[in-house]
C-alpha cells in the first residue's frame, strides 16, 4: 500500500508582496514606481472584481529580461451603496453610504500591494522596497509574508 502526501503537490508561494501606504491615486503611484524602479507598469483593461461587491485597480508589467511579473493592486475598494431606510412613515427614504472593502483585510492601512511574481533569485523585493521608501509621496512600505495571510486566493489573478 502506498501513501500519497498531498503537501508534496502544493506549490510554495512564488511571489513577494510589498505593502505601500500612501494617499495618492493609483495611476500616480504606478508612474512613480515606473520612474524610480525602472518598471513599465500599465493599467490592465479589466479591474479585479469580487462577488460584485468590490473592484480593485490593477497594473501589470512582464519583465522578460528578469523573467518576472510585477503587479500593482489597489488594496481598498470603495463603493456607493443604497440602503432603504423605513422611518415608519408613508415614504421610504433611500440613504447612500460608502462601503469599504479590502483585498487583504489583515492590512487595512495598506493602500496598495506590489506583487513580484516568479523572482528566481528573490533579490528584487529588497531592492524594490529600498527604492519605494525613497519616493517622497510614500508614507511607508514593508514586506508582507504571504504565508501568514488567512487567504491568498484573492492574489491569484492571472
CORZIGI-V411977 format. One record per pair of residues at least 24 apart in sequence whose ideal C-beta (glycine too) atoms are under 10 Angstrom apart, sorted by sequence separation. I is the first residue (numbers start at 1). J is the second residue. D is the distance in Angstrom with one decimal. If there is no record, write none. Layout:
((I	J	D) (I	J	D))
This chain:
((37	61	9.9) (39	63	7.7) (53	77	8.1) (54	78	8.9) (55	79	7.1) (76	100	6.4) (77	101	4.6) (34	59	9.1) (38	63	9.4) (48	73	6.8) (54	79	6.8) (76	101	7.7) (77	102	7.5) (33	59	8.4) (47	73	9.5) (48	74	8.5) (53	79	7.1) (75	101	9.6) (76	102	6.2) (77	103	7.4) (112	138	9.4) (30	57	9.0) (34	61	8.2) (44	71	8.8) (47	74	8.4) (50	77	8.2) (52	79	9.5) (75	102	5.7) (76	103	7.8) (111	138	9.6) (114	141	8.1) (31	59	9.8) (33	61	9.4) (49	77	9.0) (53	81	9.0) (74	102	9.8) (75	103	4.9) (111	139	8.8) (30	59	4.6) (41	70	6.3) (43	72	9.2) (44	73	9.9) (48	77	8.9) (74	103	7.2) (75	104	5.9) (112	141	9.1) (115	144	9.5) (26	56	9.3) (27	57	8.3) (29	59	8.7) (30	60	9.9) (40	70	8.6) (41	71	8.2) (42	72	10.0) (47	77	9.0) (73	103	6.3) (75	105	9.2) (109	139	9.2) (110	140	9.3) (114	144	9.5) (26	57	4.7) (30	61	9.3) (39	70	5.7) (41	72	5.5) (73	104	9.2) (109	140	8.8) (110	141	9.0) (113	144	7.2) (115	146	9.0) (25	57	9.3) (26	58	8.9) (27	59	8.2) (75	107	6.6) (76	108	8.2) (110	142	8.6) (26	59	7.2) (37	70	8.4) (39	72	8.7) (75	108	8.1) (76	109	10.0) (75	109	9.1) (76	110	8.4) (110	144	7.8) (75	110	4.9) (76	111	6.0) (107	142	9.4) (34	70	9.8) (74	110	9.9) (75	111	5.9) (76	112	8.5) (33	70	8.3) (74	111	7.2) (75	112	6.0) (107	144	6.6) (34	72	9.6) (74	112	6.0) (75	113	5.4) (106	144	8.7) (117	155	9.5) (33	72	6.4) (73	112	6.7) (74	113	8.1) (72	112	6.0) (73	113	4.9) (104	144	7.5) (115	155	6.5) (72	113	7.5) (73	114	8.0) (117	158	8.1) (30	72	5.5) (71	113	7.9) (72	114	5.5) (73	115	6.6) (104	146	9.6) (106	148	8.2) (107	149	8.8) (113	155	7.9) (115	157	9.1) (29	72	6.7) (71	114	7.3) (72	115	7.9) (106	149	6.3) (70	114	7.0) (71	115	4.3) (105	149	9.4) (106	150	6.6) (27	72	9.9) (29	74	9.3) (54	99	8.6) (56	101	8.7) (58	103	9.9) (70	115	7.3) (71	116	8.2) (104	149	6.5) (105	150	7.8) (106	151	9.6) (26	72	7.2) (53	99	7.7) (54	100	9.0) (55	101	8.9) (56	102	9.3) (69	115	8.0) (70	116	5.9) (71	117	7.2) (104	150	8.9) (105	151	9.1) (26	73	8.9) (54	101	3.8) (56	103	5.3) (69	116	7.8) (70	117	7.7) (104	151	8.8) (26	74	5.5) (53	101	6.2) (54	102	8.3) (68	116	6.1) (69	117	4.2) (104	152	9.1) (25	74	9.7) (54	103	7.7) (68	117	6.4) (69	118	6.2) (70	119	9.7) (105	154	9.5) (26	76	9.9) (51	101	9.4) (66	116	9.5) (67	117	9.7) (68	118	5.4) (69	119	9.4) (104	154	7.2) (50	101	7.7) (67	118	6.1) (68	119	5.5) (103	154	5.5) (104	155	7.8) (16	68	9.7) (20	72	8.3) (66	118	8.8) (67	119	8.7) (68	120	7.9) (102	154	9.6) (103	155	7.8) (15	68	9.3) (50	103	8.1) (59	112	9.4) (63	116	9.4) (66	119	7.7) (67	120	6.3) (68	121	9.8) (15	69	8.4) (17	71	9.8) (18	72	9.6) (21	75	9.5) (66	120	7.9) (70	124	8.7) (20	75	8.6) (48	103	7.5) (57	112	9.0) (58	113	9.8) (59	114	9.5) (60	115	9.4) (62	117	9.3) (63	118	9.5) (66	121	8.8) (15	71	8.8) (17	73	9.6) (19	75	7.6) (56	112	9.7) (62	118	9.7) (63	119	9.8) (68	124	6.5) (56	113	9.2) (58	115	9.4) (60	117	9.8) (66	123	10.0) (66	124	7.1) (70	128	8.6) (63	124	9.0) (41	114	9.2) (39	114	9.4) (37	114	9.0) (33	112	9.2) (33	114	7.2) (73	154	9.2) (29	111	8.1) (30	112	9.1) (73	155	8.1) (29	112	5.9) (71	155	8.8) (73	157	8.0) (19	104	8.0) (26	111	8.7) (29	114	9.2) (21	107	9.1) (25	111	10.0) (26	112	7.0) (71	157	7.7) (17	104	8.3) (19	106	9.9) (24	111	8.5) (37	124	9.2) (71	158	8.9) (19	107	5.4) (21	109	5.7) (22	110	9.7) (23	111	7.2) (24	112	9.4) (21	110	5.8) (22	111	5.7) (39	128	8.8) (69	158	7.6) (17	107	9.3) (19	109	8.1) (20	110	6.7) (21	111	5.7) (22	112	7.2) (37	127	8.2) (19	110	3.8) (20	111	6.3) (21	112	8.2) (37	128	5.8) (18	110	9.3) (19	111	8.5) (20	112	4.4) (36	128	9.3) (17	110	9.5) (19	112	7.7) (20	113	7.2) (38	131	8.9) (18	112	8.8) (19	113	6.0) (20	114	6.2) (37	131	5.3) (18	113	7.1) (19	114	8.1) (33	128	8.4) (36	131	5.1) (37	132	7.4) (17	113	5.8) (18	114	4.2) (35	131	10.0) (36	132	7.2) (17	114	7.2) (18	115	8.0) (60	157	9.3) (16	114	8.4) (17	115	5.7) (18	116	7.5) (33	131	8.5) (36	134	6.7) (37	135	9.2) (56	154	8.7) (60	158	9.0) (16	115	7.4) (17	116	7.9) (33	132	7.2) (36	135	5.6) (58	157	6.9) (15	115	5.5) (16	116	4.5) (32	132	8.8) (35	135	8.7) (54	154	9.6) (15	116	6.1) (16	117	8.3) (56	157	9.1) (14	116	9.9) (15	117	4.3) (33	135	7.8) (36	138	9.5) (14	117	6.6) (15	118	7.2) (16	119	6.0) (29	132	9.5) (32	135	5.3) (50	153	9.7) (13	117	9.8) (14	118	5.9) (15	119	7.4) (32	136	9.0) (50	154	6.8) (14	119	7.9) (32	137	6.4) (33	138	9.4) (14	120	9.4) (16	122	7.1) (18	124	10.0) (29	135	8.4) (32	138	7.9) (48	154	7.8) (16	123	9.9) (18	125	6.6) (48	155	9.7) (14	122	9.5) (16	124	7.1) (17	125	8.4) (18	126	9.9) (29	137	7.5) (16	125	3.9) (20	129	9.6) (28	137	7.4) (29	138	8.0) (48	157	5.5) (15	125	9.4) (16	126	9.1) (18	128	6.4) (19	129	9.9) (22	132	9.5) (47	157	10.0) (18	129	5.7) (24	135	9.6) (46	157	9.7) (16	128	8.3) (20	132	6.4) (16	129	9.1) (20	133	9.7) (22	135	8.0) (24	137	5.1) (44	157	9.0) (18	132	6.7) (22	136	9.8) (23	137	7.9) (24	138	8.5) (20	135	9.0) (22	137	5.5) (23	138	9.7) (22	138	4.7) (23	139	7.4) (20	137	10.0) (21	138	7.3) (22	139	5.5) (20	138	6.0) (21	139	4.6) (22	140	8.4) (20	139	8.6) (21	140	4.9) (22	141	8.4) (20	140	8.0) (21	141	7.1) (19	140	8.4) (20	141	4.8) (21	142	8.6) (19	141	6.6) (20	142	8.7) (18	141	5.7) (19	142	5.5) (18	142	7.1) (19	143	7.7) (17	142	9.6) (18	143	5.9) (19	144	5.0) (17	143	7.0) (18	144	6.8) (16	143	6.9) (17	144	4.0) (16	144	8.4) (17	145	7.9) (16	145	9.6) (17	146	5.5) (16	146	7.9) (15	146	6.8) (13	145	9.2) (14	146	9.6) (17	149	8.4) (13	146	4.6) (12	146	9.8) (13	147	6.2) (12	147	8.7) (17	152	9.3) (13	149	9.3) (15	152	9.2) (17	155	7.5) (13	152	6.9) (15	155	7.5) (15	156	9.6) (13	155	8.9))
